[in-house]
Amino acid sequence: MPHVQYVTDTNGKPLYVQVPIKEYEKLLADAEELADIAAYKRAKKNPGKAVPFAEAFAEVEAHHDKQMF
């Protein structure tokens, strides 16, 4: 990441990192994709009962709505 800037304290110790928004958004997207891959691998290791798509979708939507508020 060539555009990273460090914010340091008075002793020069790094405290924060500033990243351009485009790079930040890519980091978030990459992290989300990795989390999805990890969840998929866990699910494949421990197969449970099958859930109809409509039921699973409704559950995801309900969970998403709770996260919004």
JOJO-V349470 format. One record per pair of residues at least 4 apart in sequence whose ideal C-beta (glycine too) atoms are under 7 Angstrom apart, sorted by the first residue. I is the first residue (numbers start at 0). J is the second residue. Records with the same first field share a line. If there is no record, write none. Layout:
I=J / J
This chain:
0=18 / 22
2=19 / 22
3=16 / 18
4=17
5=13 / 16
6=14 / 15 / 17
7=11 / 12 / 13 / 14
8=12 / 14
18=22 / 23
19=23
20=24
21=25
22=26
23=27
24=28
25=29
26=30
27=31
28=32
29=33
30=34
31=35
32=36
33=37
34=38
35=39
36=40
37=41
38=42
39=43
40=44
41=45
50=54 / 55
51=55
52=56
53=57
54=58
55=59
56=60
57=61
58=62
59=63
60=64
61=65
62=66
63=67
